[in-house]
Amino acid sequence: MSEKLDDLWFDKLRSVSGHVDESIWLQDHIRIAHEERELFLDNEIENPRFSYRKGSEVNMAPVQIEELRQTLANSDTHTIVTDLYDKKLEKEVIRNSLIEASLNGNDEEFFAQAVALYGKPRKKFFSYIALRVGQLCDSYETSFPMETKRLRKVMSKISTTDVEIDVTVLPPVNTTNESVESIEQVIKVFQATLDRLEINDWTLKVDDTSHRNRFSVDAFKKLVLLPNQEQLKNRASKLTTTQLEALAEHEIGVHARRAHEASKTSLNILRIGLDDYLPGEEGLAGYVQQQIEGAEEFYGFDRYLAACLAVGVDGVPRDFRAVFSLMTDYYSIKFKEDSVIDKAPFRAAWDVCVRIFRGTTGQTAGCIYTKDIVYMEGNIGIWNLLTEKPHVFESLFVGKFNPLITRHVRSLQTLEILKEW
């Protein structure tokens, strides 16, 4: 489709907003000295201090953003397109403020901006988590008496009597455990997924630094980012062939595909995402991953648990150390249940704490980067949606919108981008 409804505005939007997702920015700029990590693990310091490399390609242009919002408001562009752009630009202002707060070391302001972008952990989801952690403790109280006691002390503060989330909808775990040994195997599977979906304008990029240990995409640059051979070898737990296939479907089959399919619609902005598209996007990515590898739990469960502990949904805000201690207790029991033998609980606890506290100095209780709550909330939402409306599955790939937001769905229906719902 040659002519777009937002041809006049899309390039302007990209020019005044950040050309990089702030989570990628944080990943690339965060610095935690090896000595800090070792001192923390040896209990010689209370919390590790995070620092951030100054300077970035993020374009902090709040004045230009406001000017564009005014220009849009005064234009004769379709009102729905204007509204979608205005809400996207409003989020860009918040995103810039979040990065600025991070660079200034202002943890309270950073947390406030993160909440404005992604929300904060909700008690209804923590009630589900408390129920599941309680069940885990019931099974392993004899083997882990101290760990279960500490976890129960927290979870007992949360009512679990009205939990409506049903974990039994998840498919059984695929037990195939053949290990992936080389980055060449990874490239082959990821490239095959690109080819199958006929996504020809995206590129695989193997990391050339020592910082990346996860798979991700950069929709702005049309890149699929892969760890290198050394990082693959040093993963906390071995990647299996089933997990690799599931990851390819997650990263390419959802993230890259939605951006690619959006280019065929009448709305450019769907390539990079409407406002608040992420819960639907990550929820769907988790859903397709679960179809391949199965699951015992909703995607992002442990991150949500850590976020709840940090912000103090139970009434007690916690710092890095306090969350790390409780997450170590959780992983000690969980790894026993899952027969995980090649990953230390403290290492998993360190990783999840770095993830939720990134963007802050790492020193302030209750102040975190709340983006990680969208994974579980979105995954549960997508499972509920597709249980009720399985026929809309293919419609979820028209672009980067949030099918859990009625406003998004109705807007795309009015623009005749979404047909069946």
Kinemage of the C-alpha trace (Angstrom):
@kinemage 1
@onewidth
@group {chain A} dominant
@subgroup {mainchain}
@vectorlist {calphas} color= white
{ca met a 1} P 0.000 0.000 0.000
{ca ser a 2} L 1.691 3.209 -1.201
{ca glu a 3} L -0.279 6.037 0.419
{ca lys a 4} L -0.548 6.037 4.190
{ca leu a 5} L -2.908 7.910 6.468
{ca asp a 6} L 0.068 9.261 8.397
{ca asp a 7} L 2.628 9.865 5.648
{ca leu a 8} L 2.841 13.532 6.686
{ca trp a 9} L 3.612 12.721 10.299
{ca phe a 10} L 5.556 9.496 10.661
{ca asp a 11} L 9.006 10.847 9.818
{ca lys a 12} L 8.334 13.887 12.008
{ca leu a 13} L 7.386 11.559 14.862
{ca arg a 14} L 10.612 9.623 14.482
{ca ser a 15} L 12.701 12.791 14.255
{ca val a 16} L 11.452 14.217 17.566
{ca ser a 17} L 11.327 10.958 19.527
{ca gly a 18} L 14.058 8.629 20.643
{ca his a 19} L 15.458 6.400 17.922
{ca val a 20} L 16.112 3.688 20.463
{ca asp a 21} L 13.900 1.934 22.989
{ca glu a 22} L 14.799 3.145 26.471
{ca ser a 23} L 15.234 -0.421 27.717
{ca ile a 24} L 17.885 -0.979 25.029
{ca trp a 25} L 19.440 2.348 26.018
{ca leu a 26} L 19.602 1.246 29.663
{ca gln a 27} L 21.060 -2.127 28.665
{ca asp a 28} L 23.767 -0.449 26.587
{ca his a 29} L 24.627 2.271 29.112
{ca ile a 30} L 24.428 0.551 32.506
{ca arg a 31} L 27.721 -0.201 34.195
{ca ile a 32} L 28.145 -2.399 37.263
{ca ala a 33} L 31.772 -2.915 38.161
{ca his a 34} L 32.781 -6.557 38.580
{ca glu a 35} L 34.191 -5.581 41.964
{ca glu a 36} L 30.783 -4.205 43.008
{ca arg a 37} L 29.136 -7.506 42.186
{ca glu a 38} L 31.737 -9.506 44.079
{ca leu a 39} L 31.604 -7.193 47.103
{ca phe a 40} L 27.816 -7.478 47.126
{ca leu a 41} L 27.816 -11.267 46.872
{ca asp a 42} L 30.421 -11.410 49.654
{ca asn a 43} L 28.141 -9.236 51.838
{ca glu a 44} L 30.760 -6.494 52.063
{ca ile a 45} L 28.447 -3.789 50.682
{ca glu a 46} L 24.704 -3.414 51.202
{ca asn a 47} L 23.759 -2.670 47.579
{ca pro a 48} L 25.674 -2.544 44.282
{ca arg a 49} L 25.978 0.915 42.748
{ca phe a 50} L 24.855 1.299 39.141
{ca ser a 51} L 26.469 3.900 36.915
{ca tyr a 52} L 25.574 4.958 33.381
{ca arg a 53} L 27.718 5.930 30.460
{ca lys a 54} L 27.009 9.558 29.619
{ca gly a 55} L 25.811 10.571 26.198
{ca ser a 56} L 23.399 8.691 23.996
{ca glu a 57} L 21.609 8.687 20.681
{ca val a 58} L 18.333 9.375 22.442
{ca asn a 59} L 16.973 12.648 21.124
{ca met a 60} L 15.607 14.549 24.111
{ca ala a 61} L 13.398 17.089 22.364
{ca pro a 62} L 10.352 17.851 24.553
{ca val a 63} L 9.877 21.300 22.988
{ca gln a 64} L 9.789 19.870 19.466
{ca ile a 65} L 7.421 17.138 20.632
{ca glu a 66} L 4.990 19.712 22.021
{ca glu a 67} L 5.232 21.737 18.812
{ca leu a 68} L 4.390 18.656 16.755
{ca arg a 69} L 1.420 17.899 19.006
{ca gln a 70} L 0.090 21.398 18.398
{ca thr a 71} L 0.640 21.149 14.641
{ca leu a 72} L -1.213 17.834 14.568
{ca ala a 73} L -4.099 19.237 16.583
{ca asn a 74} L -4.506 22.085 14.093
{ca ser a 75} L -4.279 19.868 10.998
{ca asp a 76} L -7.082 18.286 8.972
{ca thr a 77} L -5.671 14.781 9.508
{ca his a 78} L -8.198 12.071 10.411
{ca thr a 79} L -9.111 12.595 14.071
{ca ile a 80} L -8.302 9.001 14.983
{ca val a 81} L -4.821 9.290 13.474
{ca thr a 82} L -4.303 12.592 15.299
{ca asp a 83} L -5.377 11.001 18.579
{ca leu a 84} L -3.085 7.985 18.129
{ca tyr a 85} L -0.133 10.260 17.396
{ca asp a 86} L -0.900 12.606 20.277
{ca lys a 87} L -0.973 9.759 22.773
{ca lys a 88} L 2.261 8.345 21.340
{ca leu a 89} L 3.966 11.745 21.619
{ca glu a 90} L 2.723 12.145 25.180
{ca lys a 91} L 4.486 8.889 26.053
{ca glu a 92} L 7.664 10.098 24.318
{ca val a 93} L 7.782 13.117 26.639
{ca ile a 94} L 7.570 10.753 29.611
{ca arg a 95} L 10.236 8.486 28.102
{ca asn a 96} L 12.638 11.407 27.755
{ca ser a 97} L 11.962 12.429 31.355
{ca leu a 98} L 12.679 8.875 32.480
{ca ile a 99} L 16.091 8.800 30.775
{ca glu a 100} L 16.918 12.264 32.076
{ca ala a 101} L 16.062 11.162 35.624
{ca ser a 102} L 18.314 8.129 35.196
{ca leu a 103} L 21.243 10.249 34.010
{ca asn a 104} L 20.699 12.610 36.952
{ca gly a 105} L 20.617 9.753 39.470
{ca asn a 106} L 17.143 10.778 40.655
{ca asp a 107} L 15.627 7.425 41.612
{ca glu a 108} L 12.294 8.778 42.863
{ca glu a 109} L 11.690 10.719 39.651
{ca phe a 110} L 12.831 7.761 37.544
{ca phe a 111} L 10.333 5.499 39.316
{ca ala a 112} L 7.522 8.046 38.877
{ca gln a 113} L 8.192 8.261 35.133
{ca ala a 114} L 8.436 4.457 34.843
{ca val a 115} L 5.023 4.165 36.508
{ca ala a 116} L 3.623 6.764 34.095
{ca leu a 117} L 4.922 4.659 31.189
{ca tyr a 118} L 4.168 1.129 32.360
{ca gly a 119} L 2.123 1.306 35.540
{ca lys a 120} L 3.078 -0.412 38.783
{ca pro a 121} L 2.511 -3.899 40.172
{ca arg a 122} L -1.100 -4.576 41.075
{ca lys a 123} L -2.409 -6.434 44.074
{ca lys a 124} L -4.681 -8.723 42.029
{ca phe a 125} L -1.641 -10.151 40.252
{ca phe a 126} L 0.396 -10.313 43.452
{ca ser a 127} L -2.475 -12.279 45.017
{ca tyr a 128} L -2.059 -14.868 42.264
{ca ile a 129} L 1.709 -14.889 42.814
{ca ala a 130} L 1.244 -15.257 46.573
{ca leu a 131} L -1.063 -18.226 45.959
{ca arg a 132} L 1.457 -19.932 43.668
{ca val a 133} L 4.439 -19.240 45.932
{ca gly a 134} L 2.410 -20.555 48.862
{ca gln a 135} L 1.726 -23.783 46.967
{ca leu a 136} L 5.443 -24.081 46.218
{ca cys a 137} L 6.259 -23.613 49.901
{ca asp a 138} L 3.702 -26.268 50.872
{ca ser a 139} L 5.541 -28.807 48.734
{ca tyr a 140} L 9.064 -28.006 49.965
{ca glu a 141} L 8.638 -26.883 53.562
{ca thr a 142} L 10.572 -29.875 54.894
{ca ser a 143} L 13.478 -29.502 52.464
{ca phe a 144} L 13.721 -25.700 52.735
{ca pro a 145} L 12.380 -24.731 56.173
{ca met a 146} L 14.110 -21.335 56.448
{ca glu a 147} L 13.456 -20.280 52.846
{ca thr a 148} L 9.764 -21.177 53.025
{ca lys a 149} L 9.418 -19.407 56.378
{ca arg a 150} L 10.824 -16.145 54.987
{ca leu a 151} L 8.672 -16.312 51.861
{ca arg a 152} L 5.530 -17.168 53.825
{ca lys a 153} L 6.094 -14.159 56.092
{ca val a 154} L 5.682 -11.905 53.054
{ca met a 155} L 2.982 -13.833 51.211
{ca ser a 156} L 0.800 -14.193 54.303
{ca lys a 157} L 0.052 -10.456 54.127
{ca ile a 158} L -1.767 -10.877 50.807
{ca ser a 159} L -5.266 -12.338 50.502
{ca thr a 160} L -5.490 -15.204 48.003
{ca thr a 161} L -9.181 -16.027 48.440
{ca asp a 162} L -10.469 -14.280 45.300
{ca val a 163} L -7.822 -15.265 42.745
{ca glu a 164} L -9.419 -15.793 39.318
{ca ile a 165} L -6.273 -16.401 37.227
{ca asp a 166} L -6.152 -20.001 35.994
{ca val a 167} L -2.720 -21.479 35.292
{ca thr a 168} L -4.210 -24.717 33.942
{ca val a 169} L -4.786 -23.076 30.528
{ca leu a 170} L -1.042 -23.340 29.830
{ca pro a 171} L 0.218 -26.217 27.637
{ca pro a 172} L 2.444 -28.905 29.223
{ca val a 173} L 6.189 -28.381 29.215
{ca asn a 174} L 8.090 -29.818 26.247
{ca thr a 175} L 10.841 -31.902 27.852
{ca thr a 176} L 13.157 -32.029 24.825
{ca asn a 177} L 16.572 -31.138 26.232
{ca glu a 178} L 19.075 -31.355 23.373
{ca ser a 179} L 21.512 -28.497 23.930
{ca val a 180} L 22.389 -25.751 21.453
{ca glu a 181} L 26.173 -25.647 21.226
{ca ser a 182} L 26.997 -22.993 18.646
{ca ile a 183} L 25.902 -19.568 17.527
{ca glu a 184} L 25.750 -21.019 14.010
{ca gln a 185} L 22.811 -23.178 15.147
{ca val a 186} L 21.109 -20.065 16.465
{ca ile a 187} L 21.670 -18.139 13.241
{ca lys a 188} L 20.326 -21.025 11.150
{ca val a 189} L 17.060 -21.254 13.108
{ca phe a 190} L 16.533 -17.488 13.276
{ca gln a 191} L 17.289 -17.030 9.569
{ca ala a 192} L 14.905 -19.861 8.680
{ca thr a 193} L 12.177 -18.074 10.647
{ca leu a 194} L 12.827 -14.819 8.790
{ca asp a 195} L 12.695 -16.702 5.480
{ca arg a 196} L 9.488 -18.574 6.358
{ca leu a 197} L 7.711 -15.339 7.218
{ca glu a 198} L 9.204 -13.603 4.155
{ca ile a 199} L 10.735 -10.852 6.265
{ca asn a 200} L 13.540 -9.852 3.941
{ca asp a 201} L 14.440 -6.385 5.211
{ca trp a 202} L 15.522 -7.411 8.722
{ca thr a 203} L 19.071 -8.431 9.638
{ca leu a 204} L 20.530 -10.765 12.251
{ca lys a 205} L 23.299 -9.144 14.285
{ca val a 206} L 25.589 -11.129 16.578
{ca asp a 207} L 26.764 -9.033 19.525
{ca asp a 208} L 30.345 -7.800 19.308
{ca thr a 209} L 30.548 -6.670 22.942
{ca ser a 210} L 30.431 -8.576 26.207
{ca his a 211} L 27.183 -7.050 27.465
{ca arg a 212} L 24.404 -8.942 25.667
{ca asn a 213} L 23.200 -12.235 27.093
{ca arg a 214} L 19.615 -12.084 25.839
{ca phe a 215} L 17.869 -12.227 22.493
{ca ser a 216} L 15.985 -9.099 21.417
{ca val a 217} L 15.000 -6.946 18.453
{ca asp a 218} L 15.492 -3.312 17.499
{ca ala a 219} L 12.429 -2.294 15.478
{ca phe a 220} L 13.918 1.108 14.651
{ca lys a 221} L 16.938 -0.451 12.929
{ca lys a 222} L 15.214 -3.699 11.846
{ca leu a 223} L 17.759 -5.797 13.695
{ca val a 224} L 17.449 -9.107 15.519
{ca leu a 225} L 20.112 -8.984 18.227
{ca leu a 226} L 21.814 -12.253 19.187
{ca pro a 227} L 24.398 -13.102 21.858
{ca asn a 228} L 27.794 -14.243 20.584
{ca gln a 229} L 29.418 -17.664 21.000
{ca glu a 230} L 31.063 -16.819 24.322
{ca gln a 231} L 27.851 -15.405 25.771
{ca leu a 232} L 25.910 -18.415 24.537
{ca lys a 233} L 28.410 -20.724 26.224
{ca asn a 234} L 28.282 -18.736 29.472
{ca arg a 235} L 24.492 -18.680 29.797
{ca ala a 236} L 23.356 -19.504 33.316
{ca ser a 237} L 21.437 -22.483 31.933
{ca lys a 238} L 21.940 -24.314 28.647
{ca leu a 239} L 19.712 -23.307 25.736
{ca thr a 240} L 17.849 -26.280 24.243
{ca thr a 241} L 16.766 -26.738 20.638
{ca thr a 242} L 13.119 -26.413 21.671
{ca gln a 243} L 13.823 -23.194 23.546
{ca leu a 244} L 15.732 -21.872 20.536
{ca glu a 245} L 12.783 -22.525 18.234
{ca ala a 246} L 10.463 -20.867 20.757
{ca leu a 247} L 12.757 -17.834 21.051
{ca ala a 248} L 12.857 -17.428 17.275
{ca glu a 249} L 9.065 -17.441 17.200
{ca his a 250} L 8.994 -14.922 20.064
{ca glu a 251} L 11.521 -12.464 18.628
{ca ile a 252} L 10.866 -12.843 14.898
{ca gly a 253} L 7.428 -14.463 14.771
{ca val a 254} L 5.951 -11.676 16.886
{ca his a 255} L 8.229 -8.652 17.340
{ca ala a 256} L 9.708 -8.534 13.834
{ca arg a 257} L 6.599 -9.890 12.101
{ca arg a 258} L 4.249 -7.288 13.598
{ca ala a 259} L 6.569 -4.484 12.457
{ca his a 260} L 6.884 -6.062 9.015
{ca glu a 261} L 3.150 -6.648 8.550
{ca ala a 262} L 2.441 -3.079 9.660
{ca ser a 263} L 4.251 -1.794 6.582
{ca lys a 264} L 1.457 -3.342 4.493
{ca thr a 265} L -1.267 -1.351 6.283
{ca ser a 266} L -2.369 2.259 5.889
{ca leu a 267} L -0.741 3.355 9.161
{ca asn a 268} L 3.033 3.755 9.479
{ca ile a 269} L 2.985 4.190 13.243
{ca leu a 270} L 2.006 0.531 13.633
{ca arg a 271} L 5.585 -0.326 12.629
{ca ile a 272} L 7.018 1.112 15.853
{ca gly a 273} L 4.020 0.777 18.145
{ca leu a 274} L 1.006 2.706 19.350
{ca asp a 275} L 1.052 4.094 22.873
{ca asp a 276} L 0.977 1.334 25.494
{ca tyr a 277} L 1.298 -1.397 22.864
{ca leu a 278} L 3.883 -3.336 24.872
{ca pro a 279} L 1.682 -5.468 27.188
{ca gly a 280} L -0.155 -6.857 24.167
{ca glu a 281} L 3.070 -7.322 22.215
{ca glu a 282} L 4.972 -9.111 24.977
{ca gly a 283} L 1.893 -11.030 26.049
{ca leu a 284} L 1.504 -12.361 22.507
{ca ala a 285} L 5.234 -13.110 22.211
{ca gly a 286} L 5.045 -15.113 25.425
{ca tyr a 287} L 1.928 -16.887 24.156
{ca val a 288} L 3.524 -18.129 20.917
{ca gln a 289} L 6.658 -19.135 22.812
{ca gln a 290} L 4.525 -21.183 25.199
{ca gln a 291} L 2.875 -23.000 22.277
{ca ile a 292} L 6.280 -24.473 21.396
{ca glu a 293} L 8.032 -25.059 24.702
{ca gly a 294} L 5.027 -25.311 27.013
{ca ala a 295} L 4.915 -23.643 30.410
{ca glu a 296} L 4.228 -24.242 34.066
{ca glu a 297} L 3.732 -20.549 34.707
{ca phe a 298} L 2.727 -17.358 32.927
{ca tyr a 299} L 5.524 -15.504 31.169
{ca gly a 300} L 7.394 -13.063 33.406
{ca phe a 301} L 6.202 -14.550 36.720
{ca asp a 302} L 9.510 -14.190 38.572
{ca arg a 303} L 10.047 -10.626 37.319
{ca tyr a 304} L 6.594 -9.677 38.552
{ca leu a 305} L 7.338 -11.267 41.911
{ca ala a 306} L 10.581 -9.290 42.198
{ca ala a 307} L 8.845 -6.047 41.198
{ca cys a 308} L 6.096 -6.595 43.792
{ca leu a 309} L 8.682 -7.225 46.486
{ca ala a 310} L 10.652 -4.114 45.516
{ca val a 311} L 7.799 -1.601 45.409
{ca gly a 312} L 6.236 -3.160 48.502
{ca val a 313} L 2.805 -4.327 47.376
{ca asp a 314} L 2.730 -5.997 50.795
{ca gly a 315} L 3.402 -2.623 52.456
{ca val a 316} L 7.207 -2.904 52.750
{ca pro a 317} L 9.292 -1.226 49.991
{ca arg a 318} L 12.589 -3.066 49.544
{ca asp a 319} L 16.058 -2.291 48.261
{ca phe a 320} L 18.217 -4.427 45.980
{ca arg a 321} L 19.611 -6.489 48.878
{ca ala a 322} L 16.220 -7.316 50.386
{ca val a 323} L 14.718 -8.330 47.034
{ca phe a 324} L 17.842 -10.336 46.190
{ca ser a 325} L 17.576 -12.297 49.457
{ca leu a 326} L 13.926 -13.229 48.939
{ca met a 327} L 14.431 -14.066 45.270
{ca thr a 328} L 17.364 -16.314 46.232
{ca asp a 329} L 14.982 -18.130 48.583
{ca tyr a 330} L 12.429 -18.447 45.783
{ca tyr a 331} L 14.911 -19.717 43.192
{ca ser a 332} L 16.435 -22.190 45.663
{ca ile a 333} L 13.064 -23.910 45.953
{ca lys a 334} L 11.987 -23.414 42.346
{ca phe a 335} L 15.199 -24.844 40.909
{ca lys a 336} L 14.747 -27.900 43.105
{ca glu a 337} L 11.213 -28.373 41.778
{ca asp a 338} L 12.327 -27.906 38.165
{ca ser a 339} L 15.456 -30.078 38.598
{ca val a 340} L 17.687 -27.181 37.518
{ca ile a 341} L 21.251 -28.268 38.279
{ca asp a 342} L 23.347 -25.927 36.152
{ca lys a 343} L 22.273 -22.559 37.532
{ca ala a 344} L 22.906 -21.080 40.975
{ca pro a 345} L 19.902 -19.473 42.732
{ca phe a 346} L 21.956 -16.426 43.712
{ca arg a 347} L 22.917 -15.872 40.078
{ca ala a 348} L 19.293 -15.923 38.960
{ca ala a 349} L 18.397 -13.581 41.820
{ca trp a 350} L 21.204 -11.207 40.824
{ca asp a 351} L 20.041 -11.173 37.188
{ca val a 352} L 16.398 -10.432 37.983
{ca cys a 353} L 17.322 -7.712 40.476
{ca val a 354} L 19.668 -5.998 38.011
{ca arg a 355} L 16.842 -6.142 35.484
{ca ile a 356} L 14.188 -4.498 37.658
{ca phe a 357} L 16.520 -1.952 39.320
{ca arg a 358} L 18.218 -0.885 36.065
{ca gly a 359} L 17.891 2.825 35.402
{ca thr a 360} L 18.242 3.640 39.100
{ca thr a 361} L 21.370 4.034 41.203
{ca gly a 362} L 20.535 0.700 42.833
{ca gln a 363} L 20.476 2.383 46.231
{ca thr a 364} L 16.832 3.378 46.801
{ca ala a 365} L 14.213 1.036 48.248
{ca gly a 366} L 10.985 0.883 46.259
{ca cys a 367} L 12.329 2.616 43.146
{ca ile a 368} L 12.537 0.356 40.093
{ca tyr a 369} L 12.038 0.247 36.334
{ca thr a 370} L 8.507 -1.148 36.136
{ca lys a 371} L 8.608 -2.232 32.488
{ca asp a 372} L 8.981 -5.883 33.486
{ca ile a 373} L 5.463 -6.086 34.902
{ca val a 374} L 3.987 -5.905 31.389
{ca tyr a 375} L 5.171 -9.415 30.510
{ca met a 376} L 2.993 -11.336 32.955
{ca glu a 377} L 0.058 -8.937 32.833
{ca gly a 378} L 0.121 -9.035 29.035
{ca asn a 379} L 0.569 -12.802 28.863
{ca ile a 380} L -2.407 -13.436 31.128
{ca gly a 381} L -4.432 -10.910 29.132
{ca ile a 382} L -3.621 -12.558 25.785
{ca trp a 383} L -4.476 -16.017 27.120
{ca asn a 384} L -7.830 -14.670 28.339
{ca leu a 385} L -8.479 -12.931 25.006
{ca leu a 386} L -7.654 -15.950 22.842
{ca thr a 387} L -9.570 -18.318 25.100
{ca glu a 388} L -12.633 -16.141 24.536
{ca lys a 389} L -11.922 -15.176 20.891
{ca pro a 390} L -9.574 -17.697 19.242
{ca his a 391} L -10.613 -16.442 15.786
{ca val a 392} L -8.790 -13.098 16.251
{ca phe a 393} L -5.319 -14.673 16.502
{ca glu a 394} L -4.141 -13.753 12.988
{ca ser a 395} L -5.525 -10.230 13.404
{ca leu a 396} L -3.034 -9.661 16.221
{ca phe a 397} L -0.210 -9.477 13.667
{ca val a 398} L -1.381 -6.462 11.626
{ca gly a 399} L 0.985 -4.230 13.572
{ca lys a 400} L 2.176 -3.144 16.979
{ca phe a 401} L -1.042 -2.354 18.841
{ca asn a 402} L -2.405 -3.582 22.142
{ca pro a 403} L -5.422 -5.857 21.594
{ca leu a 404} L -6.150 -5.607 25.320
{ca ile a 405} L -6.977 -1.885 24.951
{ca thr a 406} L -10.466 -1.349 23.531
{ca arg a 407} L -9.488 2.108 22.221
{ca his a 408} L -6.761 0.567 20.042
{ca val a 409} L -9.104 -2.075 18.642
{ca arg a 410} L -11.898 0.379 17.847
{ca ser a 411} L -9.488 2.867 16.270
{ca leu a 412} L -8.056 0.224 13.938
{ca gln a 413} L -11.535 -1.058 13.107
{ca thr a 414} L -12.664 2.453 12.175
{ca leu a 415} L -9.596 2.842 9.958
{ca glu a 416} L -10.462 -0.560 8.406
{ca ile a 417} L -7.096 -2.029 9.385
{ca leu a 418} L -8.656 -4.556 11.748
{ca lys a 419} L -11.438 -6.501 10.100
{ca glu a 420} L -12.422 -9.478 12.244
{ca trp a 421} L -12.786 -9.095 15.996
